[in-house]
Amino acid sequence: MVKRPDDMNRFEFAVLAALRAVQLHRGCTPLVERSPKVAVTAQNEIANRKVQAMAAATLPARES
């Protein structure tokens, strides 16, 4: 079991890990030692602060 950061709630951790797991499954390079399961690798990246969520205000504007 991966321990989530103390300042991150369960929902944020789960959503961020799921999004990162999809990226890893599609071929992105892992930022920590690879686990046999991409979900665990994603959780370890978040727990080690290698991946962080972007605030909505910092996302680029969509073009119509």
PDB file as gemmi writes it, atoms N, CA and C in Angstrom:
CRYST1    1.000    1.000    1.000  90.00  90.00  90.00 P 1                      
ATOM      1  N   MET A   1       0.840  -1.179   0.000  1.00  0.00           N  
ATOM      2  CA  MET A   1       0.000   0.000   0.000  1.00  0.00           C  
ATOM      3  C   MET A   1       0.886   1.244   0.000  1.00  0.00           C  
ATOM      4  N   VAL A   2       0.533   2.208  -0.818  1.00  0.00           N  
ATOM      5  CA  VAL A   2       1.292   3.443  -0.932  1.00  0.00           C  
ATOM      6  C   VAL A   2       0.673   4.493  -0.016  1.00  0.00           C  
ATOM      7  N   LYS A   3       1.504   5.157   0.778  1.00  0.00           N  
ATOM      8  CA  LYS A   3       1.006   6.199   1.674  1.00  0.00           C  
ATOM      9  C   LYS A   3       0.902   7.508   0.899  1.00  0.00           C  
ATOM     10  N   ARG A   4      -0.277   8.079   0.884  1.00  0.00           N  
ATOM     11  CA  ARG A   4      -0.469   9.350   0.184  1.00  0.00           C  
ATOM     12  C   ARG A   4       0.105  10.487   1.016  1.00  0.00           C  
ATOM     13  N   PRO A   5       0.464  11.602   0.369  1.00  0.00           N  
ATOM     14  CA  PRO A   5       0.964  12.764   1.111  1.00  0.00           C  
ATOM     15  C   PRO A   5      -0.086  13.269   2.102  1.00  0.00           C  
ATOM     16  N   ASP A   6       0.368  13.735   3.247  1.00  0.00           N  
ATOM     17  CA  ASP A   6      -0.544  14.185   4.304  1.00  0.00           C  
ATOM     18  C   ASP A   6      -1.412  15.369   3.884  1.00  0.00           C  
ATOM     19  N   ASP A   7      -0.896  16.218   3.010  1.00  0.00           N  
ATOM     20  CA  ASP A   7      -1.648  17.410   2.617  1.00  0.00           C  
ATOM     21  C   ASP A   7      -2.577  17.171   1.421  1.00  0.00           C  
ATOM     22  N   MET A   8      -2.710  15.930   0.985  1.00  0.00           N  
ATOM     23  CA  MET A   8      -3.554  15.598  -0.169  1.00  0.00           C  
ATOM     24  C   MET A   8      -4.712  14.706   0.299  1.00  0.00           C  
ATOM     25  N   ASN A   9      -5.930  15.077  -0.069  1.00  0.00           N  
ATOM     26  CA  ASN A   9      -7.064  14.245   0.348  1.00  0.00           C  
ATOM     27  C   ASN A   9      -7.158  12.993  -0.527  1.00  0.00           C  
ATOM     28  N   ARG A  10      -7.931  12.033  -0.079  1.00  0.00           N  
ATOM     29  CA  ARG A  10      -8.030  10.738  -0.761  1.00  0.00           C  
ATOM     30  C   ARG A  10      -8.528  10.859  -2.190  1.00  0.00           C  
ATOM     31  N   PHE A  11      -9.512  11.713  -2.378  1.00  0.00           N  
ATOM     32  CA  PHE A  11     -10.095  11.874  -3.710  1.00  0.00           C  
ATOM     33  C   PHE A  11      -9.065  12.435  -4.685  1.00  0.00           C  
ATOM     34  N   GLU A  12      -8.373  13.484  -4.287  1.00  0.00           N  
ATOM     35  CA  GLU A  12      -7.351  14.092  -5.148  1.00  0.00           C  
ATOM     36  C   GLU A  12      -6.264  13.076  -5.488  1.00  0.00           C  
ATOM     37  N   PHE A  13      -5.827  12.309  -4.497  1.00  0.00           N  
ATOM     38  CA  PHE A  13      -4.794  11.298  -4.707  1.00  0.00           C  
ATOM     39  C   PHE A  13      -5.263  10.246  -5.707  1.00  0.00           C  
ATOM     40  N   ALA A  14      -6.485   9.765  -5.543  1.00  0.00           N  
ATOM     41  CA  ALA A  14      -7.015   8.726  -6.422  1.00  0.00           C  
ATOM     42  C   ALA A  14      -7.171   9.224  -7.859  1.00  0.00           C  
ATOM     43  N   VAL A  15      -7.698  10.429  -8.019  1.00  0.00           N  
ATOM     44  CA  VAL A  15      -7.909  10.972  -9.366  1.00  0.00           C  
ATOM     45  C   VAL A  15      -6.575  11.232 -10.054  1.00  0.00           C  
ATOM     46  N   LEU A  16      -5.639  11.836  -9.334  1.00  0.00           N  
ATOM     47  CA  LEU A  16      -4.328  12.130  -9.910  1.00  0.00           C  
ATOM     48  C   LEU A  16      -3.596  10.840 -10.273  1.00  0.00           C  
ATOM     49  N   ALA A  17      -3.679   9.830  -9.415  1.00  0.00           N  
ATOM     50  CA  ALA A  17      -3.034   8.550  -9.700  1.00  0.00           C  
ATOM     51  C   ALA A  17      -3.661   7.881 -10.925  1.00  0.00           C  
ATOM     52  N   ALA A  18      -4.967   7.964 -11.058  1.00  0.00           N  
ATOM     53  CA  ALA A  18      -5.632   7.368 -12.217  1.00  0.00           C  
ATOM     54  C   ALA A  18      -5.221   8.060 -13.515  1.00  0.00           C  
ATOM     55  N   LEU A  19      -5.160   9.381 -13.481  1.00  0.00           N  
ATOM     56  CA  LEU A  19      -4.748  10.120 -14.685  1.00  0.00           C  
ATOM     57  C   LEU A  19      -3.311   9.806 -15.060  1.00  0.00           C  
ATOM     58  N   ARG A  20      -2.447   9.723 -14.056  1.00  0.00           N  
ATOM     59  CA  ARG A  20      -1.040   9.415 -14.325  1.00  0.00           C  
ATOM     60  C   ARG A  20      -0.886   7.970 -14.805  1.00  0.00           C  
ATOM     61  N   ALA A  21      -1.679   7.054 -14.269  1.00  0.00           N  
ATOM     62  CA  ALA A  21      -1.619   5.657 -14.700  1.00  0.00           C  
ATOM     63  C   ALA A  21      -1.973   5.532 -16.182  1.00  0.00           C  
ATOM     64  N   VAL A  22      -2.930   6.312 -16.631  1.00  0.00           N  
ATOM     65  CA  VAL A  22      -3.290   6.314 -18.061  1.00  0.00           C  
ATOM     66  C   VAL A  22      -2.107   6.800 -18.894  1.00  0.00           C  
ATOM     67  N   GLN A  23      -1.442   7.862 -18.432  1.00  0.00           N  
ATOM     68  CA  GLN A  23      -0.267   8.369 -19.146  1.00  0.00           C  
ATOM     69  C   GLN A  23       0.826   7.308 -19.226  1.00  0.00           C  
ATOM     70  N   LEU A  24       1.078   6.629 -18.107  1.00  0.00           N  
ATOM     71  CA  LEU A  24       2.097   5.585 -18.090  1.00  0.00           C  
ATOM     72  C   LEU A  24       1.719   4.431 -19.007  1.00  0.00           C  
ATOM     73  N   HIS A  25       0.461   4.063 -19.011  1.00  0.00           N  
ATOM     74  CA  HIS A  25      -0.016   2.972 -19.870  1.00  0.00           C  
ATOM     75  C   HIS A  25       0.156   3.328 -21.348  1.00  0.00           C  
ATOM     76  N   ARG A  26       0.032   4.593 -21.666  1.00  0.00           N  
ATOM     77  CA  ARG A  26       0.176   5.047 -23.062  1.00  0.00           C  
ATOM     78  C   ARG A  26       1.634   5.201 -23.474  1.00  0.00           C  
ATOM     79  N   GLY A  27       2.572   5.047 -22.512  1.00  0.00           N  
ATOM     80  CA  GLY A  27       3.978   5.052 -22.890  1.00  0.00           C  
ATOM     81  C   GLY A  27       4.840   6.136 -22.287  1.00  0.00           C  
ATOM     82  N   CYS A  28       4.301   6.966 -21.413  1.00  0.00           N  
ATOM     83  CA  CYS A  28       5.126   7.990 -20.771  1.00  0.00           C  
ATOM     84  C   CYS A  28       6.193   7.326 -19.902  1.00  0.00           C  
ATOM     85  N   THR A  29       7.306   7.997 -19.749  1.00  0.00           N  
ATOM     86  CA  THR A  29       8.414   7.473 -18.959  1.00  0.00           C  
ATOM     87  C   THR A  29       8.135   7.635 -17.469  1.00  0.00           C  
ATOM     88  N   PRO A  30       8.247   6.564 -16.694  1.00  0.00           N  
ATOM     89  CA  PRO A  30       8.031   6.682 -15.252  1.00  0.00           C  
ATOM     90  C   PRO A  30       9.131   7.514 -14.589  1.00  0.00           C  
ATOM     91  N   LEU A  31       8.772   8.248 -13.556  1.00  0.00           N  
ATOM     92  CA  LEU A  31       9.715   9.113 -12.850  1.00  0.00           C  
ATOM     93  C   LEU A  31      10.281   8.448 -11.597  1.00  0.00           C  
ATOM     94  N   VAL A  32       9.810   7.247 -11.287  1.00  0.00           N  
ATOM     95  CA  VAL A  32      10.322   6.442 -10.174  1.00  0.00           C  
ATOM     96  C   VAL A  32      10.537   5.026 -10.695  1.00  0.00           C  
ATOM     97  N   GLU A  33      11.065   4.152  -9.842  1.00  0.00           N  
ATOM     98  CA  GLU A  33      11.277   2.770 -10.254  1.00  0.00           C  
ATOM     99  C   GLU A  33       9.949   2.130 -10.653  1.00  0.00           C  
ATOM    100  N   ARG A  34       9.960   1.454 -11.784  1.00  0.00           N  
ATOM    101  CA  ARG A  34       8.745   0.863 -12.344  1.00  0.00           C  
ATOM    102  C   ARG A  34       8.278  -0.315 -11.496  1.00  0.00           C  
ATOM    103  N   SER A  35       6.974  -0.375 -11.278  1.00  0.00           N  
ATOM    104  CA  SER A  35       6.328  -1.495 -10.594  1.00  0.00           C  
ATOM    105  C   SER A  35       5.642  -2.348 -11.657  1.00  0.00           C  
ATOM    106  N   PRO A  36       5.362  -3.610 -11.366  1.00  0.00           N  
ATOM    107  CA  PRO A  36       4.646  -4.427 -12.357  1.00  0.00           C  
ATOM    108  C   PRO A  36       3.266  -3.864 -12.720  1.00  0.00           C  
ATOM    109  N   LYS A  37       2.697  -3.054 -11.846  1.00  0.00           N  
ATOM    110  CA  LYS A  37       1.381  -2.461 -12.107  1.00  0.00           C  
ATOM    111  C   LYS A  37       1.530  -0.948 -12.290  1.00  0.00           C  
ATOM    112  N   VAL A  38       0.959  -0.415 -13.378  1.00  0.00           N  
ATOM    113  CA  VAL A  38       1.093   1.017 -13.644  1.00  0.00           C  
ATOM    114  C   VAL A  38       0.409   1.859 -12.574  1.00  0.00           C  
ATOM    115  N   ALA A  39      -0.652   1.350 -11.968  1.00  0.00           N  
ATOM    116  CA  ALA A  39      -1.352   2.109 -10.924  1.00  0.00           C  
ATOM    117  C   ALA A  39      -0.445   2.321  -9.712  1.00  0.00           C  
ATOM    118  N   VAL A  40       0.321   1.319  -9.353  1.00  0.00           N  
ATOM    119  CA  VAL A  40       1.238   1.436  -8.212  1.00  0.00           C  
ATOM    120  C   VAL A  40       2.385   2.378  -8.554  1.00  0.00           C  
ATOM    121  N   THR A  41       2.875   2.298  -9.776  1.00  0.00           N  
ATOM    122  CA  THR A  41       3.929   3.223 -10.211  1.00  0.00           C  
ATOM    123  C   THR A  41       3.419   4.659 -10.136  1.00  0.00           C  
ATOM    124  N   ALA A  42       2.199   4.899 -10.591  1.00  0.00           N  
ATOM    125  CA  ALA A  42       1.609   6.238 -10.546  1.00  0.00           C  
ATOM    126  C   ALA A  42       1.466   6.718  -9.107  1.00  0.00           C  
ATOM    127  N   GLN A  43       1.006   5.850  -8.221  1.00  0.00           N  
ATOM    128  CA  GLN A  43       0.854   6.221  -6.810  1.00  0.00           C  
ATOM    129  C   GLN A  43       2.200   6.551  -6.182  1.00  0.00           C  
ATOM    130  N   ASN A  44       3.231   5.776  -6.516  1.00  0.00           N  
ATOM    131  CA  ASN A  44       4.570   6.048  -5.985  1.00  0.00           C  
ATOM    132  C   ASN A  44       5.108   7.383  -6.481  1.00  0.00           C  
ATOM    133  N   GLU A  45       4.835   7.717  -7.738  1.00  0.00           N  
ATOM    134  CA  GLU A  45       5.269   9.006  -8.265  1.00  0.00           C  
ATOM    135  C   GLU A  45       4.635  10.154  -7.488  1.00  0.00           C  
ATOM    136  N   ILE A  46       3.369  10.031  -7.196  1.00  0.00           N  
ATOM    137  CA  ILE A  46       2.658  11.087  -6.464  1.00  0.00           C  
ATOM    138  C   ILE A  46       3.149  11.147  -5.025  1.00  0.00           C  
ATOM    139  N   ALA A  47       3.309   9.995  -4.389  1.00  0.00           N  
ATOM    140  CA  ALA A  47       3.768   9.949  -3.002  1.00  0.00           C  
ATOM    141  C   ALA A  47       5.173  10.537  -2.857  1.00  0.00           C  
ATOM    142  N   ASN A  48       6.009  10.379  -3.885  1.00  0.00           N  
ATOM    143  CA  ASN A  48       7.371  10.915  -3.862  1.00  0.00           C  
ATOM    144  C   ASN A  48       7.458  12.325  -4.426  1.00  0.00           C  
ATOM    145  N   ARG A  49       6.303  12.922  -4.682  1.00  0.00           N  
ATOM    146  CA  ARG A  49       6.222  14.311  -5.182  1.00  0.00           C  
ATOM    147  C   ARG A  49       6.902  14.509  -6.537  1.00  0.00           C  
ATOM    148  N   LYS A  50       6.900  13.462  -7.359  1.00  0.00           N  
ATOM    149  CA  LYS A  50       7.443  13.579  -8.717  1.00  0.00           C  
ATOM    150  C   LYS A  50       6.388  14.113  -9.679  1.00  0.00           C  
ATOM    151  N   VAL A  51       5.104  13.938  -9.310  1.00  0.00           N  
ATOM    152  CA  VAL A  51       3.977  14.400 -10.120  1.00  0.00           C  
ATOM    153  C   VAL A  51       3.061  15.206  -9.214  1.00  0.00           C  
ATOM    154  N   GLN A  52       2.622  16.362  -9.699  1.00  0.00           N  
ATOM    155  CA  GLN A  52       1.707  17.198  -8.932  1.00  0.00           C  
ATOM    156  C   GLN A  52       0.574  17.669  -9.827  1.00  0.00           C  
ATOM    157  N   ALA A  53      -0.558  17.950  -9.208  1.00  0.00           N  
ATOM    158  CA  ALA A  53      -1.712  18.437  -9.954  1.00  0.00           C  
ATOM    159  C   ALA A  53      -1.503  19.902 -10.330  1.00  0.00           C  
ATOM    160  N   MET A  54      -2.032  20.278 -11.479  1.00  0.00           N  
ATOM    161  CA  MET A  54      -2.005  21.679 -11.897  1.00  0.00           C  
ATOM    162  C   MET A  54      -3.302  22.340 -11.452  1.00  0.00           C  
ATOM    163  N   ALA A  55      -3.201  23.557 -10.979  1.00  0.00           N  
ATOM    164  CA  ALA A  55      -4.398  24.296 -10.611  1.00  0.00           C  
ATOM    165  C   ALA A  55      -5.143  24.671 -11.884  1.00  0.00           C  
ATOM    166  N   ALA A  56      -6.444  24.761 -11.810  1.00  0.00           N  
ATOM    167  CA  ALA A  56      -7.264  25.073 -12.985  1.00  0.00           C  
ATOM    168  C   ALA A  56      -6.888  26.418 -13.592  1.00  0.00           C  
ATOM    169  N   ALA A  57      -6.467  27.360 -12.784  1.00  0.00           N  
ATOM    170  CA  ALA A  57      -6.107  28.688 -13.293  1.00  0.00           C  
ATOM    171  C   ALA A  57      -4.829  28.658 -14.131  1.00  0.00           C  
ATOM    172  N   THR A  58      -3.988  27.632 -13.953  1.00  0.00           N  
ATOM    173  CA  THR A  58      -2.721  27.576 -14.690  1.00  0.00           C  
ATOM    174  C   THR A  58      -2.816  26.801 -15.991  1.00  0.00           C  
ATOM    175  N   LEU A  59      -3.981  26.193 -16.254  1.00  0.00           N  
ATOM    176  CA  LEU A  59      -4.145  25.456 -17.488  1.00  0.00           C  
ATOM    177  C   LEU A  59      -4.296  26.429 -18.669  1.00  0.00           C  
ATOM    178  N   PRO A  60      -3.742  26.072 -19.817  1.00  0.00           N  
ATOM    179  CA  PRO A  60      -3.890  26.948 -20.983  1.00  0.00           C  
ATOM    180  C   PRO A  60      -5.331  27.018 -21.444  1.00  0.00           C  
ATOM    181  N   ALA A  61      -5.714  28.125 -22.017  1.00  0.00           N  
ATOM    182  CA  ALA A  61      -7.090  28.323 -22.495  1.00  0.00           C  
ATOM    183  C   ALA A  61      -7.326  27.450 -23.723  1.00  0.00           C  
ATOM    184  N   ARG A  62      -8.538  26.939 -23.831  1.00  0.00           N  
ATOM    185  CA  ARG A  62      -8.901  26.117 -24.986  1.00  0.00           C  
ATOM    186  C   ARG A  62      -9.221  27.001 -26.171  1.00  0.00           C  
ATOM    187  N   GLU A  63      -8.826  26.506 -27.334  1.00  0.00           N  
ATOM    188  CA  GLU A  63      -9.163  27.227 -28.557  1.00  0.00           C  
ATOM    189  C   GLU A  63     -10.448  26.632 -29.123  1.00  0.00           C  
ATOM    190  N   SER A  64     -11.336  27.483 -29.594  1.00  0.00           N  
ATOM    191  CA  SER A  64     -12.613  27.011 -30.143  1.00  0.00           C  
ATOM    192  C   SER A  64     -12.498  26.727 -31.620  1.00  0.00           C  
TER     193      SER A  64                                                      
END                                                                             
